Amino acid sequence: MPSPRRLVQWRPTLVIAGSERATLLALAVVAGVLAGIGAVAFRWLVEHATLLFSGHADYAATTDHPAHPWLPGLGGWFVIIVPVLGGLIYGPLVHRFAREARGHGVPEVMYAIQRKGGRIAGRVAFVKAVASAVTIGSGGSVGREGPIVQIGSALSSSLGRVTRIPGSQLPLLVACGAAGGIAATFNAPIAGVFFALELLLGSFAVGSFAAVVLASVTASIIARGILGNEAFLVLPQFSVHHVSEYALFAVLGLAAGCVGIGFTRFLYWAEDVADAWWRGPEWLRPAAGGLLLGVLVFVLPQMYGVGYPVLESAVVGDYVVPFLVLLLVAKVIATSLTIAIGGSGGVFAPSLFLGAMLGAAVGQAVDALAPGLGVSPGAYAVVGMAAVFAGSSRAPITAVLILFELTGEYSVILPLMLAVVIATATSSLLSRDTIYTAKLRRRGIDLTSPARHTAGLDGLLVRELMAAPPPTVATAVPAATVTRLLLEAGRSSLPVVGPEGRYVGVVSAAAATRTLASDDDAARLEVSAVARWRSHVSPDDSVTSVLDALLDADASDGLPVIDDAGAVVGWLAPDAALRRVAAPH
């Protein structure tokens, strides 16, 4: 009869013989559920934070500087103070608990997937949700897509680690969470799939497609069940009246590519300026910079928050060309300032905003100069939205699909595709990086090149490099014997197996010593009380896919190799991979 202590400590790994694929697909559905609920909860947080800080459902939709209902004596001047108050909340929160929650989030997820094996701390989901909701609610001119990508990814990463899926599958599960977040937030399941495949995984492999689709569909079903099934942006019908307009859409694509790159460069220039000028504590930086943001929002209330009402007004023709240009320039400044001072929020919505202003300005200018063409300025605004996003992110497939799903506008799909391709090509010519990869390159991380020199490892499977399995330790063995067992085996750690021989973790001399020294009842402890989880690999994993896990500090002496039944069948040591790399080829 196992002791109560052992029942608490021992958790069997989720490995079912011959069913790893089915397990992954089931977890993809769970990831979709988590992402869908997370997206709905995050949307609720943003809405209520906006109502709390501004006293209105969306302050950007106002035009006459209305007062906060709770502070009528301040009039419209209260918006100068609101970003400062927001900064005093999310600044310390991010600085203390999850600094990776600062900024727009997508680069951190890309890095986690491609360089960290999909490992994202679970606390990031909570911190990102609260910090981004407060940032947007208190006037930060950023979007919701970056936060929900990071929230969904963090939840899925935690799911994968709790259920102990093989390390090679965790990045895909993280991408499933991101896809579900995008799908649920924007009611765009197809775009969610391609966002994950094109931007995060960088692959359209069939093996990844099914899991990502399941997560995206599941998240969409949950969001639609709670929020309803309507297009994210409700716009009138547009059409292209003359074939010559395609030349104008091509010019718009060229301009959009330039705007996308200009936005990217100004954003990171603003960060450099803020870094150079700020000398106080980092947690106070959002509040100090919030004063500048408050002044900007007071001058132009349209910069408050995400700004979707302003975007819709531009598309339907409520603004004249000079004001559209002013809004475009102001949005670049407002978003860059929000991110530079340490705000938390995405850059997707600002990209759409810039595209709408640019497209509407071009459309109205063409209509004024050549009224005989009978152009629809709104069509240019819709196309501009996709084109600027493509120019900044260099994700043309996602740009086309997400605008189609956001607006339901299929009538302009041809000019939209044309402008997106040209914007993407223009962006590629002007800059090596996208708005997402530029953030990582500034840290010395280049996702476009291999993370390491892996000559000699390409094409190798783990079974070809693994050593014979070391002796295993049963969970019921007295913990006091661990040191002797390690010395006899000549190892710094040994794998631990449960009653049925399934892998449940490893035990090391250091962990055993710490536990035994701090527990008054040490003599009665079993190995289950001192065992620690360590990622494992499969014999059929490629060596290059497990390098990040293999070189992790927690796995300095290697990783256990586990078969489909959960049994320890080998041990992959870092020096085995290093010898193979160093060997002449």
N, C-alpha and C positions, 0 to 999 in steps of 0.2 A: 504493500500500500504506500504510494508516494506521499511524502510529507507535504503539508500545506505550503511551505516555503518553496519547494521545488515546483509545485503547480503554478505559483505566481511567476517564477523566474523563467520557466521553460516555455518557449513559444515555437511550435513546429513551423518549419518553412513551407511556403506555399509552392510545392513542387508535386505535380501529379503525373505519374508515369504516362508518357506519350501524349500529354495534353498541354504542353507549354503554349502552343498557339491559341488553343481555346481559352486558356487562362488569360492570356494577353487581351484577347477580344472581350472577355468578360470584364476585365479591369478597365478597358477603354470605355465601356458603357458606364461603369461606376465613375470614371473620370469625367464623363459627360454630365452625369448627374451632379457631381460636385461643382463643375464649372458653371452649369446652368443655375444652380442655387446661388453660387457665388456671384454670378453676374446680376441676378435679380436683387440680391442683398446689397451689392455695391451700388446699383442704380438707386435703390431706396436711400442709401446713405448719402449719395450725391444730392438727391432731391431735397432731403431734409436738412442737410448742411447748408444748401443754398437758401432755403427758407429761413433757417435760423440766422444766418449771417446777414442776409439782405432784406429779409421780410417779404420777398416776392418769389414766385415759382421760378422765374428766370429774369434776373435783373437786366440782362442784355436786351430783352425785348422792350424795355422801357426807353423813352426818349426825352423825358422831362425831369430827370434827376429826382425821382420821388424819394421821400423820406422813409426811413425804417419805421414801421408801425410802433415799435417799442421805444424809438428815440426821435419823436417828431420834432423836438427842439433843435436837432442838428441839421434838419433838412437833408438835402442831397450830399452834404459834406461828409456824412458818416462813412461813405465808401473809401475815403482816404485812410481811415483807421482800420477798416475791416481786414485788409490783407495783413496788417501788422498783428492783429489778434490771431488770425489764422496761423501766421508764422510762429507765434509763441506756443502754439499747440503742436503743429507737426514738426517743427524744427527739433525740439528736444526728443520727441517720439522716435523720429528716424535716426537721429544721432545716437541715441541710447540703445535701441533694440535692433535695427536692421538698416545699416547705411546703404545697402544695395537697393533699398526702396526709393532712394532719391533719384530724381530724373524721370526719364520716360519709360524705363522698364524693359522694353523689347531687347536692347543690346545685352542686358544681363541674362535674359532667357536664352538668347543665341549662344552666348558664351557657356552657359551651364550645359546646354545640349551638346555643343561641339567640343568642349574642352574639359568639362567636369563630370562627364558621364551622366548628366541629367540631375545632379544633386543640387537641390535648392532647399534651404532651411524652411521648415513649416511656418515659422513665425513671420516670414516675409509676407504671406498672404494677408494676415491680420494687419500688420503695420502698413502695407501698401494700400489696403482698402481704406483704412482710417485716414492716413496721411493724404491720399489723393482726394478723398471726399472733402476733407477740410480745405485742401489747396483750391479745388474747383469751387467749392461752396463759398469760400472767402474771396473770390474774385480772380484766382489764378487762371490765366488764359491758356489752358491746356485741355487735352481731350481725355476720353475714358478708355481708349483702346489699349494703350500701354499698360495701365494698371490692371485691366482685366486679363490681359495676356499673362502678366506676372502672377496674378492671383490664381488663375486656373492652373498655371504651370507649377506653382509652389504646392498647391493642394494635390496635384497628380504626383509630384515627386514624393511627397509624404506618403501618399497611398502606395506607391511602388516600394518604398523602403519598409513600410509597415508589413506589407504582404510578402516582402523579400523576393521579388522577381529577380531574375538574372540581371546583372549589371548592364549587359548589352542591350536589354529591352527597355531600360529606364528612360533613355532619351526619347524614344518613341512615345512612351506613356506621357511624358512631359509635354510633348508636342500635341498629344490628344487633348490635354487640358487647355492648352492655348487655343486650339481650334474650337473647342467647346465654348470658351470665353468669348471669342469673336462672334461665333454663330449666335449665341444667346443675347449678347449685347446689342447687335445690329440687326437681329432677325435675318441673318445671312448665312445659312448653313453651308452653301457651296463655297462662298468666299472664305469661311472659316477653315474649310479643308485646304484650300489652296494657299491661304496665308501660312498655315503650318508647314505645308510641303515646300512651298517656294521660298519663303523667307527664313524659316527656322531650321528645317531639315536639309534644305537645298537638294532635295531628291524627290522624284515622283515614282519611287519603287513600288511595285504592286504589293509587296509585303507590308508596306507602311500605309497604303491607301485605305485598306479595309478598316483598320483600327481607327484611323483619323476620322473616317466617314461616320463610323458608329458613334464616336464621341461627339462629333458635331451635330448629328441628327438628334441624339439623346438630349443634348443641351438645348437645342432649338425647341424640341417638344415641351420641355419643362418651361422655358421662357414664354413660349406662345400660350401655354396653359395658364400662366399667371398674368402675363402682360397683354395678351391678345395677339392676333395675327394681322398686323398692318405693316406696310412699308415704313421704314424708319424715317424717311423724308417723304412727305406727301406733296407732290409737285404736279402742275398741269401737264398735259400732253404736248410734246414738242415734235417738230419734224424738220427735215431738210428739204427746201423747196427747189433748189437748183444745183445741178451737178458741179457748177463752178465753186460752190461753197466748200468743196473738199479741199481746195487749195488754201482757203482761209483757215480751215481746221488744221491743216498741216502747219501753217504759220503759228496758230495757237499752240500746237504741240511743241514747236521750237521755243516759243516764249515760255511755255510751262516748264520745259526742261531747265531753262535758265533760272526761272523763279525757284524751282525746287533746289537747285544747287546754291543759289543765293541765300535761300532760307537756311540751308544746312551750314553754310560758312558763317553767316551772321550769328546763328545760334551758338556755335562753339567759340566764336570771337567774343561774344558776350560772356561766356563762361570764363574765358581767359582774363577778361577785364575784371570780372568780379573776384576771381582768385587773386589777382595782383593787388587790388585795392583793399580787400577785406583783411583786417588784422585782428578781429575779435574772435571769440569762440564760435565754432561752426554751428552750434545749436541755435545761436542768436542771429545768424546771417539771414534766414528767411524773414524774420521780423523787421530787421533793419532795412533790407531791400524791399520789404512789403510797402514801405512808405512811398517809394518811387512808383511801385505798381499802383498804389492807391491813387496817386496824382494822375497817372495815365488813365485809369478807369473813370476818374471824376471828369476828366476832359472828354473822354469818349466812352460812355457807358456800354457801347456795343462790344467792348473788349472784355466785359465781365464774364468769366466762366468759359464754357465750351463755345457758345455763340451760335447754336443751330438756328434760332429764330432770325438772326441777322443774315445767316447764309440763305435761308429760304426767302427772305425779303429781297435779297440781291438777285436770286434766280427769277423771281416773278416780276422784276423790273421796278422795284420801289425806290431805287437809288440812281442818281445821275453819275456820269463817268468820273468827274473829279472826286466825288465822295467815295466811289468804289476804289479808286487809287489810294485815297487817304486811308481807307479801312485796310487795304492790303498791306501798306507800309506799317500801319499801327499794329496789325496782328503779328507781323514778323517781330516787331520790337516787344510787344506784350508777352508773346510766347517765349521768346529768348530771355527776357528778363525774369519771367516766372521760373524757368529752368535754371538760369544762372544763379539765382539767389538760393537755390536748394529746394524748389517746389517739386512736387510729385505729380506727374501727369503725362499723358501721351502727346505725340506730335502728329498722329493721323488726322484727327479732327481739325487742327490748325492747317494741315496741308489741304484738306477739302475746302476750308474757309478761303485760303489764298487762291485756290483754283476757281472757286465760284466768283470771287471779286475780279480776278483776271479775265475769266471767260465772259462775265457779264459786261465788263468794260469794253472788251474787244467786240462783242456782239452789238452793243449799243453804238459803238463808234462806226462799225460797218453799216449798220442800219441808217445812221445819220448821213454817212458819206455816199451810200449806194442804196437809197430806199427802193429802187426798182427790183432788187434781189428778193425783197420780202423776207429777210432773215428773221429767225426767232432768237433774240438775244439770250433767252433762257436756255436754249439748246447749247449755246457756247459756254454758258456757265456750268452746265452739267458735265460737258466734255472737259472743261478746264479743271473741274474737281478731280477727275480720274487722272488727268495728265500731270498735274502738279504732284499728286501722290506718287505716280510712277516715276517722275523726275527726281523726287527726293528719296524714294525707297528702292527704285530700280526693280520693282516687282510687277511687270506689266500684266501678267495673267490675273493676279489678285486685284489689281487696279480696275481692270475691265469688269470682272465678276462682282466685286464689292459695290461698284457704282450701279450696276444693273440691279442688284438685290436691294440696295439702299433706297433707290428711287422707283424701281419698277419700270424704268424708261428703256424699252427695247427699241423704240423708234429711232434712236440716235446711236445704235450700236456700231454702225460702220464708221462714222466720223470719230466716235469715241476710240475705237481700236486704232485708227490711223493716228490720231493725236497721241495716244499712249505710247505707241511704238516710236514715234519721232521724239517724244519727250524722253523716253528711256535712252534712245541712241544719243541724244544731245547731252544728257546727263553723263553717260559713259565717256563721251569725248572730253567733257569739262572737268571731270573729277574721277579719281580712282575709287573713292568711297561713297557710300550711301549715308543717309542721315543716321542709320543704325550702326553701320560698321565704323564710321568715323569716330564715334565715342570710344570704341574698343581700341582702335589704332592709336588714339592719343594715350592709351595706357600701355602701348607696346604690344598689343594683341592683334595679329593679322589672321582673320578667319579664312582668307582666300588662299592661304598656303598651309601645308601640313603643319600640324602642331609640333611635330618632332621629325628628326631624321629617322625614317623607318625602313631604310634600305635593308633587305634581308628578311624583313618581317612580312612584307606584302604577300598575301596569299596563304600564309601559314595559319594553321588551326592550333588551338590551345593543346590538343592531344599530341601534337608533334613536338611541343616544347616542355610539356609538363613532366615532373618527376614522379616517382612512385609515391603513393599516399603515405603520410607519416602515421604513427600510431594514433588511434582515436581515443578520446576519454569519454566515458559515459557520464551522463548528468548526475547519476546517483553516487558517483565516487566521492569519498570525503575530500573536501577542498584542501585539507591540510597535507594531502599527498601530492598536490600539483607540482610543487617545486622538485620533488624527487623524480616524478615522471618526466618533467622537462629535462632534467640533468641526464637521465638515462637515455633519452632520445637525442640529446645534444641539440635542442632547438629552443628558440625563444617563445614559441607558442605552439599549441596543438589544437586540432579540430575537436569539437565536442559534438557528440551524437546523442539523440534521444533513445527511448526504449526500443524503438523499431529500427534503429540504425540510421535515422535521418539526421542530416546536418542541422545544427541549431546555433552554431557560433564557434568562437575560439576562446581558449583560455591562455593567458600569458602570465609569466612570473610577476611582472609589475602589477597587473590587475589583482592577482591573487594575494600578493603581499599587502596591498593597500586595503583590501576588503578584510583580510584576516586580522590586520593590525587595528582596525577601527570597530570591529564587531566583538562585543563581550561574549557572545555565544559562538565564537569561531570554531570550537571543537566539533560542533554539531552541523556546521555548514557543509553543503554539498557543492559539487562543481557547478551545478546550475545557478548557484548564487554568485559565482565569480566569472562566469562565462560572459563574453561580450560579442555582439553581432559584428560580423565582418562580411562584406560583399563576397559573393562567390561567382565563379564562371563555369561555363559548360564546356565539355571537351570539343564541341563543334563550333564554339565562338571563334571568330578570327582574332588573332593576337593583336592586330592594330586597333580593334574595337574595344579592347579591354585595357589598353595601355594606361589610360587615366586612372582607372581603379587600381591597377597594378602598382603605379608609382605614387599612390596616395600615402600620406604619412602614416595612416593607421594600418597600412599593410606593408610595412617595411620589409618583412621577411617573406611576403608572398600572399597568394590567394588560394583557397581550397578550390578544387575542381569537383563539381557535383554532377552526377548523372540525373536522368529524368526521374529516378526513383528516390532521389534525395541522398544517395550514398556518396561518401567521399571516395573518389576514384583516382585522385592525383593531387599534385601541388604545383602551382605555377610560381616560380621564384623570379624576382626582378633580374637577378644576374643571368638567368637563362636567356632572357630577351636581350640583355646588354651584350652577352657573348655572341649572340647571333648577329647583332648589328655590327659588332666590331670585327667579325670574321671576314676574310677576303671573299669577294664575290666574283 
